[in-house]
Amino acid sequence: MASRILTRGIAGVLLVSAAVVTPAAAESAGEFYRGKTVTLISASGAGGGYDAYARTVTKHLAKHLPGNPKFIVQFMPGAGGLTGANYLYSVAAQDGSVIGLISNAAPVYQVLKGGVKYDASKFNYIGRAASMQYVIMVWHDQGVKTLDDMKTKEVVFGATGKGQSNYMVPILLKNLLGLKARVITGYPGTKDISLALEKGEVGGRAGAWSSWQTGHAHWLRDKKVVPVAQAGLEKASDLPNAPLLLDLAKGEEERAVLELLASDAAVGRGFMMPPGVPKDRVQAMRRAFDASMTDPAFLEEAKKRKLLVEPMTGERLQAIVDKTVAAPPKVAARAKKVLEW
């Protein structure tokens, strides 16, 4: 299925931001980046969505950043994405020569689980290339076409671990909505869960809509999977019939819990820098990112690679993360109970 290329919100920011980066700041950033190699830390392994976005975005980011540095990708998987987040926060150089693409669940994990070695709100967010709207898919032979069907039919979902969205989203069905859902954790990766789906070991999986489109377009075409719901702050524009879990909330507290747990979808393929990077370099990187998102060459390559593009500025992304980290204790406690943490 061809991906839908969306660029809303960037053009207006570009007009406003022309006044944000002064010539002196741009020159200072240009002097720093000229001849440099910038390392992108990816908190996932090679292959898959994180890799595709990391390589595609940095290829075009280099053209728009003052000084036109080279970019390389360093993979740092482990602990559900926390290894890369911890490294970017406390070990990586904080001079602008290192950026990151870490787990989109890092902010909500910090709030609900704790014990992390980073503060997600103190990263300098560059921008988001695409959301990670999670879609709950059920294999076609399960006899489930809608969420209502799960009131009487149990679906077993596969997941990698309790810190990942592929666990958090389906467990909501059971513990918040009262549906018949069971989650089995321990799969090494999403490819393994997909294989388990084909073999009949599990009956469902929650995954990013962009990944379903790129990695399993044939399943969607042949109706091998049925989208029964989606988790995020707003519906995917090209998936209008699968209900948004947020819209099913009963009461303000339940809605607040769903909003908190949906924040990772909004963070999506978000790029950031360590907390101590000089402000002029953060601003230069943000504006270069915005320019990359509207670059026809980038959009054409994203289309060829079937990558969804739903850009968000670094400033807006920062605000979402700040709100997530500042979640009221009462809401966080309810969310932890829902997730069985």
Backbone torsions as a table, in degrees:
resi	resn	phi	psi	omega
1	MET	NA	129.1	-178.7
2	ALA	-66.0	139.2	-178.6
3	SER	-76.8	154.8	-179.8
4	ARG	-96.1	123.5	-176.6
5	ILE	-96.1	115.3	-178.8
6	LEU	-119.2	137.3	-178.7
7	THR	-131.6	25.3	-175.8
8	ARG	-65.1	145.8	172.3
9	GLY	91.0	-20.7	-174.9
10	ILE	-83.2	-43.2	-174.2
11	ALA	-57.2	-44.5	-179.8
12	GLY	-63.6	-37.9	180.0
13	VAL	-66.7	-36.3	179.5
14	LEU	-60.4	-38.4	-179.6
15	LEU	-66.5	-44.1	-179.5
16	VAL	-69.5	-38.0	-170.5
17	SER	-76.0	-9.0	178.9
18	ALA	-58.7	-29.7	-179.5
19	ALA	-86.9	-11.2	-176.0
20	VAL	-76.9	-45.1	-179.2
21	VAL	-93.0	106.4	-179.2
22	THR	-73.4	158.4	177.5
23	PRO	-54.4	-37.3	-179.2
24	ALA	-65.3	-41.9	-179.6
25	ALA	-65.5	-42.9	179.7
26	ALA	-62.8	-40.0	-179.9
27	GLU	-65.9	-40.8	-180.0
28	SER	-62.6	-44.4	178.1
29	ALA	-64.1	-39.9	179.9
30	GLY	-62.3	-40.4	178.7
31	GLU	-64.3	-39.2	-179.4
32	PHE	-67.3	-46.2	-172.2
33	TYR	-81.5	-17.0	-178.4
34	ARG	-62.3	121.9	179.2
35	GLY	81.6	-0.6	-178.2
36	LYS	-85.7	162.2	168.0
37	THR	-117.0	122.0	-179.9
38	VAL	-97.6	131.8	179.6
39	THR	-99.2	130.1	173.2
40	LEU	-102.2	123.1	176.9
41	ILE	-89.3	117.0	177.1
42	SER	-103.8	122.7	-177.3
43	ALA	-83.4	24.9	175.9
44	SER	-136.8	165.3	-179.5
45	GLY	-79.5	175.1	178.5
46	ALA	-65.3	146.8	-177.0
47	GLY	87.6	156.8	178.9
48	GLY	88.1	-175.7	-172.5
49	GLY	-65.5	-44.5	-178.3
50	TYR	-60.3	-43.1	179.5
51	ASP	-61.3	-46.9	-177.4
52	ALA	-61.1	-44.4	179.7
53	TYR	-69.7	-40.0	180.0
54	ALA	-58.7	-49.3	-176.8
55	ARG	-70.1	-41.7	-176.4
56	THR	-70.1	-45.0	-178.4
57	VAL	-66.1	-47.3	-176.6
58	THR	-65.6	-29.8	177.5
59	LYS	-58.5	-40.1	-177.5
60	HIS	-92.1	-27.6	177.0
61	LEU	-59.1	-37.3	-179.0
62	ALA	-59.6	-31.1	-177.8
63	LYS	-73.3	-27.9	-172.9
64	HIS	-101.7	-11.2	-179.2
65	LEU	-84.2	130.9	177.7
66	PRO	-52.9	133.0	-178.8
67	GLY	93.7	-15.9	176.4
68	ASN	46.8	59.0	179.5
69	PRO	-71.5	168.8	172.5
70	LYS	-88.6	155.0	176.5
71	PHE	-123.1	140.7	171.4
72	ILE	-128.5	153.7	179.7
73	VAL	-107.9	128.5	176.2
74	GLN	-115.1	119.9	-178.0
75	PHE	-85.5	132.5	-177.9
76	MET	-140.0	65.4	-179.4
77	PRO	-75.4	167.2	175.8
78	GLY	136.7	144.4	176.4
79	ALA	54.5	40.9	177.6
80	GLY	63.9	29.2	179.4
81	GLY	96.6	-7.9	-176.5
82	LEU	-73.8	-28.7	179.5
83	THR	-59.1	-47.8	179.7
84	GLY	-65.8	-39.1	179.5
85	ALA	-64.4	-44.8	179.1
86	ASN	-62.4	-41.4	-179.8
87	TYR	-64.5	-46.9	-177.4
88	LEU	-61.9	-34.8	-175.9
89	TYR	-76.4	-44.1	-168.6
90	SER	-118.1	-10.3	-176.9
91	VAL	-116.6	-40.5	-175.3
92	ALA	-61.8	149.6	175.9
93	ALA	-57.7	138.1	-176.9
94	GLN	-108.8	36.5	-179.7
95	ASP	-107.0	2.6	-179.0
96	GLY	102.5	-1.8	-178.4
97	SER	-89.3	-1.9	178.7
98	VAL	-132.9	131.9	172.5
99	ILE	-125.7	173.9	-176.4
100	GLY	-141.1	155.9	169.6
101	LEU	-132.8	88.2	-173.2
102	ILE	-102.0	179.8	-177.6
103	SER	-57.5	132.7	177.7
104	ASN	-66.5	-17.1	180.0
105	ALA	-88.2	0.6	-176.0
106	ALA	-57.8	-44.4	-179.8
107	PRO	-64.2	-47.5	-177.6
108	VAL	-69.5	-32.1	176.9
109	TYR	-63.8	-40.3	178.4
110	GLN	-59.8	-43.5	-177.7
111	VAL	-68.0	-42.8	-170.7
112	LEU	-91.8	-30.7	-174.6
113	LYS	-105.4	-38.9	-179.0
114	GLY	69.4	-172.1	178.1
115	GLY	71.8	12.7	-179.7
116	VAL	-89.6	164.4	-178.8
117	LYS	-107.3	30.2	178.2
118	TYR	-144.8	161.5	169.3
119	ASP	-120.0	106.7	-173.4
120	ALA	-58.0	-29.4	-178.0
121	SER	-72.9	-14.2	-178.2
122	LYS	-96.8	-5.6	170.2
123	PHE	-65.5	154.1	174.1
124	ASN	-97.6	106.1	-174.7
125	TYR	-80.8	130.7	-176.8
126	ILE	-87.9	-42.2	-178.3
127	GLY	159.4	169.5	179.4
128	ARG	-117.1	133.1	178.4
129	ALA	-84.8	-34.7	-179.0
130	ALA	-159.9	152.3	174.4
131	SER	-74.9	169.0	172.8
132	MET	-123.7	59.1	177.0
133	GLN	-56.9	115.1	-177.8
134	TYR	-86.2	130.1	-179.7
135	VAL	-114.4	129.9	178.4
136	ILE	-87.0	112.2	-179.2
137	MET	-106.8	139.0	176.2
138	VAL	-119.5	136.1	-179.2
139	TRP	-63.0	145.5	-170.0
140	HIS	-60.8	-22.4	-175.4
141	ASP	-92.4	9.4	-175.9
142	GLN	-84.4	-8.8	-177.9
143	GLY	72.4	23.0	-179.2
144	VAL	-120.9	120.2	178.4
145	LYS	-113.1	-23.7	-178.7
146	THR	-140.5	169.0	175.8
147	LEU	-62.4	-33.9	179.1
148	ASP	-58.7	-33.0	179.4
149	ASP	-63.5	-26.0	-178.4
150	MET	-80.2	2.9	172.3
151	LYS	-72.4	-24.2	-178.2
152	THR	-122.5	-20.8	-178.6
153	LYS	-113.1	124.3	179.4
154	GLU	-80.9	138.1	173.8
155	VAL	-118.8	131.3	177.5
156	VAL	-95.8	124.3	-178.9
157	PHE	-105.9	143.9	174.8
158	GLY	-95.3	145.9	-179.9
159	ALA	-148.5	158.2	178.9
160	THR	-83.1	-45.2	-179.9
161	GLY	-167.9	167.4	-175.7
162	LYS	-69.5	-13.6	178.8
163	GLY	-90.7	3.3	-175.8
164	GLN	-109.6	153.9	-178.8
165	SER	-64.0	-27.4	-179.8
166	ASN	-69.8	-11.1	169.7
167	TYR	-96.9	-47.4	-172.3
168	MET	-62.3	-39.2	-176.7
169	VAL	-67.6	-52.6	-178.9
170	PRO	-69.3	-26.9	179.8
171	ILE	-68.0	-23.9	175.0
172	LEU	-61.4	-37.1	-178.5
173	LEU	-59.2	-39.4	-178.3
174	LYS	-77.4	-52.1	-167.6
175	ASN	-91.8	-14.7	177.7
176	LEU	-110.7	-39.9	-176.6
177	LEU	-99.4	-8.4	175.7
178	GLY	73.5	25.4	179.9
179	LEU	-92.1	167.3	-178.2
180	LYS	-87.6	90.9	178.7
181	ALA	-133.1	141.6	176.4
182	ARG	-133.3	139.8	-176.4
183	VAL	-119.0	128.0	175.8
184	ILE	-107.5	119.6	179.9
185	THR	-97.4	171.4	174.7
186	GLY	109.5	-1.0	176.8
187	TYR	-73.0	137.2	-177.0
188	PRO	-61.1	-34.8	-178.1
189	GLY	-161.4	175.2	-177.6
190	THR	-66.8	-29.3	176.9
191	LYS	-62.4	-36.5	179.0
192	ASP	-68.3	-35.9	177.8
193	ILE	-68.1	-39.9	178.5
194	SER	-61.7	-40.5	177.6
195	LEU	-64.2	-39.2	177.7
196	ALA	-64.1	-34.2	175.7
197	LEU	-61.7	-47.2	-179.3
198	GLU	-63.9	-35.0	-178.9
199	LYS	-81.6	-11.6	-178.9
200	GLY	86.2	11.0	178.2
201	GLU	-69.2	-35.6	176.9
202	VAL	-130.3	164.8	-177.8
203	GLY	-111.0	-5.7	-177.9
204	GLY	-158.9	165.0	176.7
205	ARG	-153.5	142.4	172.2
206	ALA	-101.7	127.6	-179.0
207	GLY	-149.1	161.1	179.3
208	ALA	-60.6	136.0	-179.3
209	TRP	-57.1	-39.3	179.0
210	SER	-62.3	-36.4	179.8
211	SER	-72.5	-36.5	174.9
212	TRP	-60.6	-41.6	-177.6
213	GLN	-67.6	-39.4	-176.5
214	THR	-86.9	-39.9	-175.0
215	GLY	-91.4	-21.6	-175.1
216	HIS	-137.6	40.3	179.5
217	ALA	-59.1	-33.6	-179.5
218	HIS	-68.9	-31.8	176.0
219	TRP	-66.7	-41.7	179.0
220	LEU	-65.8	-43.6	-179.9
221	ARG	-61.6	-43.0	-176.2
222	ASP	-90.6	5.3	179.0
223	LYS	57.6	38.9	175.8
224	LYS	-75.7	-24.5	178.2
225	VAL	-125.0	150.5	-178.8
226	VAL	-117.8	119.7	176.8
227	PRO	-76.4	112.2	-176.1
228	VAL	-100.9	-19.4	179.2
229	ALA	-168.9	164.6	176.6
230	GLN	-137.5	148.3	-177.9
231	ALA	-117.2	124.8	179.8
232	GLY	174.3	-175.6	178.7
233	LEU	-87.6	-17.7	176.2
234	GLU	-153.2	157.7	-177.7
235	LYS	-69.1	148.7	168.5
236	ALA	-65.8	134.6	-174.1
237	SER	-65.0	-26.1	-178.7
238	ASP	-104.8	22.0	176.1
239	LEU	-139.1	63.1	-170.7
240	PRO	-73.9	-21.2	-171.4
241	ASN	-92.7	-14.6	176.4
242	ALA	-85.1	120.7	-175.1
243	PRO	-64.1	149.9	176.1
244	LEU	-87.5	126.1	-178.2
245	LEU	-56.3	-34.7	-179.4
246	LEU	-58.9	-33.9	-179.2
247	ASP	-74.8	-10.8	-178.3
248	LEU	-95.9	3.8	-177.7
249	ALA	-63.6	139.9	175.7
250	LYS	-110.4	100.1	179.9
251	GLY	96.0	162.9	-175.1
252	GLU	-67.7	-40.0	-178.3
253	GLU	-66.3	-42.0	178.5
254	GLU	-63.3	-39.0	177.7
255	ARG	-64.9	-40.6	179.4
256	ALA	-62.6	-38.6	177.3
257	VAL	-63.4	-46.3	180.0
258	LEU	-65.5	-37.1	176.7
259	GLU	-63.1	-43.8	179.2
260	LEU	-60.8	-46.8	-177.0
261	LEU	-75.3	-16.7	177.6
262	ALA	-88.3	-8.5	-176.1
263	SER	-63.2	-27.5	-179.7
264	ASP	-66.7	-30.4	176.6
265	ALA	-66.0	-38.7	179.3
266	ALA	-69.7	-37.2	177.2
267	VAL	-63.1	-45.0	172.6
268	GLY	51.9	-138.2	179.1
269	ARG	-82.7	68.4	-175.8
270	GLY	-93.1	135.3	-179.8
271	PHE	-105.4	143.5	-177.8
272	MET	-147.6	170.1	176.1
273	MET	-122.4	159.8	177.5
274	PRO	-59.5	165.0	-173.5
275	PRO	-68.1	-26.5	-172.6
276	GLY	-95.7	10.9	-176.7
277	VAL	-68.4	135.9	177.6
278	PRO	-53.4	142.0	-172.9
279	LYS	-61.2	-36.3	-177.5
280	ASP	-66.9	-31.8	178.4
281	ARG	-75.6	-34.7	174.9
282	VAL	-62.7	-45.9	-179.1
283	GLN	-64.8	-40.8	178.3
284	ALA	-62.5	-41.0	-179.9
285	MET	-67.6	-40.1	179.2
286	ARG	-62.1	-47.0	-177.2
287	ARG	-70.1	-32.3	174.8
288	ALA	-66.9	-37.4	177.8
289	PHE	-64.5	-46.0	179.0
290	ASP	-58.6	-43.2	179.6
291	ALA	-63.9	-37.2	179.7
292	SER	-63.7	-38.3	-176.6
293	MET	-66.8	-21.7	178.6
294	THR	-108.2	4.6	179.6
295	ASP	-70.8	121.1	-179.8
296	PRO	-54.6	-35.5	-180.0
297	ALA	-66.0	-40.2	177.2
298	PHE	-65.2	-45.9	-178.4
299	LEU	-62.8	-36.4	178.8
300	GLU	-68.3	-42.3	179.2
301	GLU	-67.1	-39.9	178.1
302	ALA	-61.2	-39.4	179.0
303	LYS	-64.5	-43.6	179.2
304	LYS	-63.8	-36.1	-178.9
305	ARG	-87.9	1.8	179.4
306	LYS	58.7	43.9	177.6
307	LEU	-100.4	126.4	175.5
308	LEU	-67.0	137.0	177.8
309	VAL	-123.3	111.9	177.4
310	GLU	-134.2	78.9	-171.0
311	PRO	-68.0	148.5	172.6
312	MET	-140.1	138.0	-178.7
313	THR	-68.9	159.1	178.1
314	GLY	-62.0	-36.2	-179.2
315	GLU	-64.6	-44.1	-179.8
316	ARG	-69.2	-39.3	178.2
317	LEU	-63.1	-41.1	178.2
318	GLN	-58.6	-41.4	-178.4
319	ALA	-64.7	-38.7	178.8
320	ILE	-64.6	-44.4	179.8
321	VAL	-65.3	-42.0	179.2
322	ASP	-59.3	-41.7	179.1
323	LYS	-66.2	-39.1	179.1
324	THR	-62.4	-49.0	-177.3
325	VAL	-64.7	-27.2	-178.4
326	ALA	-92.8	19.0	-178.9
327	ALA	-57.0	137.5	178.9
328	PRO	-59.4	143.0	-179.6
329	PRO	-54.9	-36.6	-179.3
330	LYS	-63.4	-41.6	179.2
331	VAL	-68.4	-43.2	179.4
332	ALA	-62.0	-40.9	-179.9
333	ALA	-63.8	-41.2	178.4
334	ARG	-65.6	-41.6	-179.9
335	ALA	-62.8	-40.6	178.9
336	LYS	-63.1	-38.9	178.9
337	LYS	-65.7	-40.8	178.2
338	VAL	-60.7	-41.1	-176.1
339	LEU	-83.2	-3.9	-178.0
340	GLU	61.5	40.9	178.5
341	TRP	-98.7	NA	NA
